[in-house]
Structures are given as structure tokens and as C-alpha cells.
Amino acid sequence: MSDRSPGNGHGEDAGLRAVVTHALELVTDGAAIGLGSGRAAAAFIAGLGARVRAGLRVCAVPTSSASASQARALGIPLIDLDGDRELDLTVDGADEVAPSLDLIKGWGGALVRERIVAAASRRQVILVGPEKLVGALGARGRIPVEVIPLARGLVARQAAALGLTATVRVGADGTPFVSENGNLTLDCAPSAPLSDDAAARALEAALLAIPGVVDTGLFLGTAERVLVGHPDGRVDVLQTRR
């Protein structure tokens, strides 16, 4: 899920429409699709719903209750990730995209389910605007970490030892934000952007080793393609060399 920061009006909408159109071209009849969460994913779901009404046959797995509700309202059939089912494609947003196409996700609070659905997919395609492109992960100031409530203090202390300042995320009502999994989110601010891909991988491993950490917003090596929508409607296609 990407963040919901204020947009730039019609220019941003043109960029979003363009990347959604591009992503929809990747959906084939009969495909099983992972539905991300957040503004970009919601725009994709709306476009997918229109294709379904026009006769496209797909099924989908949502990453949040909001995405599930939207998909149901649009008539997109939903399935569970049961058995050995593999998804053909997941389309989602991101909060940061590094030159390597490593990502930070989770500003919207759905990172664990987004991780599971991405891992169950053959391909993950990310939709962003140019403001999400960064020279190094952490440049926009926070790395989400989902934690079991009991471990909040422990994780915050050990995160500090890793050079991170951890703050419990709060909702609009001023109380701690609780994920759909019943967990808390610590927004961890690095003292500086992560120096390189190796530093990102080392930090991910160190965070996941802390008891009580469920997952982090570091999505490393998951994205096959990133579609960048510009205000004039241009789309840059960034692709890994895997």
C-alpha cells in the first residue's frame, strides 16, 4: 500500500491513468491477479472492474479489506490463497523505489498481506509517480515495521541499536494504528538513507531477527517491473534484469 499524501491535481491523475492502462494490458483472460492496496492499486482495481464488466474473466486475491470491498462491488471474483495456487500477476503501489527496483512499502498499513500475495505471484508490477523514485531506500524518512504488540518496546530498543528511530504509528483518532492482523506498526526513521543494496539487505535481516517483528516494509527483489506515470501522461517502464 502506498501513502495517501495530497496529489498534484489533474497532472497526477493523468500519470495514474496512464500506468493503470499500461498495467491492464498485462492482464490476460483467465488470469489470477493479486490486488494491492492504496491509491494506485484502487485505480487499477477500478480499471480491472471495467474490463470484467466488458467480459474479461479473472479471479483475484486482495491484500486488504478495502481492496476486497472495492473488488466485490465491481464484480471481480475473489479467491483464497489455498493449496498450491500461484497468482499470475500482482499489481500494487510503493512508497519508495530505488534504482535497483528494491522497494519500501507499508505506509498504508497492509505490508504483511502485500508480502504474502507478492510471494505467491509469478510477477509483481508496481505503479508509482516520479516522486516515489529515490536514490537510496530510506530517503523519504521511514521504514515501516509490523510488530506484535507485546514486543513494541523491545523492537524499538533494538531498532535504535541499528541506527533507527522508531515511532509507534497512530491513526486519525490519535490511538495506535492496528493492522488487519492485529499488530502495531513502528515507523523507523534511519539517520541517513541506506547506502546501497547490501545495506538494505543487512538491515532487513537484522530487523527480522528481532523477536516480535512480523515483517518489514523493505521489499527487496520482489518487483519485476515498475511503471512510473508522469503528469503529462508519459509512462517510464523500469524493469529488472533477472
C-alpha positions, 0 to 999 in steps of 0.5 A: 500500500502506498501513502495517501499524501495530497496529489498534484491535481489533474497532472497526477491523475493523468500519470495514474491513468496512464500506468493503470492502462499500461498495467491492464494490458498485462492482464490476460483472460483467465488470469489470477491477479493479486490486488494491492492496496492504496491509491494506485492499486484502487485505480487499477482495481477500478480499471480491472472492474471495467474490463470484467464488466466488458467480459474479461474473466479473472479471479483475484486475491486482495491484500486488504479489506478495502481492496476486497470491498472495492473488488466485490462491488465491481464484480471481480471474483475473489479467491483464497490463497489455498493449496498450491495456487500461484497468482499470475500477476500482482499489481500494487503501489510503493512508497519508495523505489530505488534504482535497483527496483528494491522497494519500501512499502507499508505506509498504508498499513497492509505490508504483511498481506502485500508480502504474502500475495507478492510471494505467491505471484509469478510477477509483481508490477508496481505503479508509482509517480516520479516522486516515489523514485529515490536514490537510496531506500530510506530517503523519504524518512521511514521504514515501516515495521509490523510488530506484535504488540507485546514486543513494541518496546523491545523492537524499538530498543533494538531498532535504535541499536541499528541506527533507527528511530522508531515511532509507534504509528497512530491513526486519525483518532490519535490511538495506535494504528492496528493492522488487519492482523492485529499488530502495531506498526513502528515507523523507523526513521534511519539517520541517513538513507541506506547506502546501497543494496547490501545495506538494505539487505543487512538491515532487513535481516537484522530487523527480522531477527528481532523477536516480535517483528512480523515483517518489514516494509523493505521489499527487496527483489520482489518487483519485476517491473515498475511503471512510473506515470508522469503528469503529462501522461508519459509512462517510464517502464523500469524493469529488472534484469533477472 
